[in-house]
Amino acid sequence: MTEKQHELIKNLFYSVSDIERVGDHVENIAELVNAEDQESRIVFTEEAERELSEMMSLVKDSFTCAIRALETGKWCSISGHPYES
């Protein structure tokens, strides 16, 4: 295995770990929102819902940029403006 392949595999493992962590957080939030026990259930304000929606959009954009970077070797900003690494 070349050094470049080794680095790619190492970074892919980090990426998988990050994706799993995001999924765990989403699952925890969903469980709190959908809890059957009223005392355990959380309710978001409209502002919190907007902020959560914005965070989800940023996470999706981040994943899209990460996938593009893996495919092309070029980084991009969250706003979609590519730049060379």
C-alpha positions as CSV (number, residue, x, y, z in Angstrom):
1,M,0.0,0.0,0.0
2,T,1.4,3.4,-0.9
3,E,1.6,6.3,1.5
4,K,-1.2,8.1,-0.5
5,Q,-3.5,5.0,-0.3
6,H,-2.7,4.7,3.5
7,E,-3.7,8.4,4.0
8,L,-6.9,8.0,2.0
9,I,-8.0,5.0,4.0
10,K,-7.1,6.7,7.3
11,N,-9.2,9.7,6.2
12,L,-12.1,7.5,5.1
13,F,-12.2,5.9,8.5
14,Y,-12.3,9.4,10.1
15,S,-15.1,10.3,7.8
16,V,-17.1,7.2,8.6
17,S,-16.6,8.0,12.3
18,D,-17.8,11.6,11.8
19,I,-20.9,10.4,9.9
20,E,-21.8,7.9,12.6
21,R,-21.5,10.6,15.2
22,V,-23.8,12.9,13.3
23,G,-26.3,10.1,12.9
24,D,-26.1,9.4,16.6
25,H,-26.9,13.0,17.4
26,V,-29.8,13.1,15.0
27,E,-31.2,9.9,16.4
28,N,-30.9,11.3,20.0
29,I,-32.8,14.5,19.0
30,A,-35.5,12.5,17.2
31,E,-36.0,10.3,20.3
32,L,-36.4,13.4,22.5
33,V,-38.9,15.0,20.1
34,N,-40.9,11.8,19.7
35,A,-40.7,10.6,23.3
36,E,-44.0,9.2,24.6
37,D,-43.4,10.4,28.1
38,Q,-44.4,14.1,28.1
39,E,-41.7,15.0,30.7
40,S,-39.0,13.6,28.4
41,R,-40.3,15.2,25.3
42,I,-38.8,18.4,24.0
43,V,-40.5,21.0,22.0
44,F,-38.6,23.4,19.8
45,T,-39.5,27.1,19.5
46,E,-39.9,28.4,15.9
47,E,-36.5,30.0,16.2
48,A,-34.9,26.7,17.3
49,E,-36.6,24.9,14.4
50,R,-35.1,27.5,12.0
51,E,-31.7,27.1,13.5
52,L,-31.9,23.3,13.4
53,S,-33.0,23.5,9.8
54,E,-30.0,25.7,9.0
55,M,-27.6,23.4,10.8
56,M,-29.0,20.4,8.9
57,S,-28.5,22.3,5.6
58,L,-24.9,23.1,6.6
59,V,-24.2,19.5,7.5
60,K,-25.6,18.3,4.1
61,D,-23.5,20.9,2.3
62,S,-20.4,19.8,4.3
63,F,-21.0,16.1,3.4
64,T,-21.4,17.1,-0.3
65,C,-18.1,19.1,-0.2
66,A,-16.3,16.2,1.5
67,I,-17.6,13.7,-1.1
68,R,-16.5,16.0,-3.9
69,A,-13.1,16.5,-2.3
70,L,-12.6,12.7,-2.2
71,E,-13.8,12.3,-5.8
72,T,-11.9,15.2,-7.3
73,G,-9.1,16.1,-4.9
74,K,-10.5,19.7,-4.9
75,W,-11.9,21.3,-1.8
76,C,-15.0,23.5,-1.8
77,S,-16.4,26.0,0.6
78,I,-19.8,25.5,2.1
79,S,-21.2,28.2,-0.2
80,G,-20.0,26.1,-3.2
81,H,-17.0,28.1,-4.4
82,P,-14.3,25.6,-5.2
83,Y,-10.7,26.2,-4.4
84,E,-7.5,24.2,-4.8
85,S,-6.0,22.5,-1.8
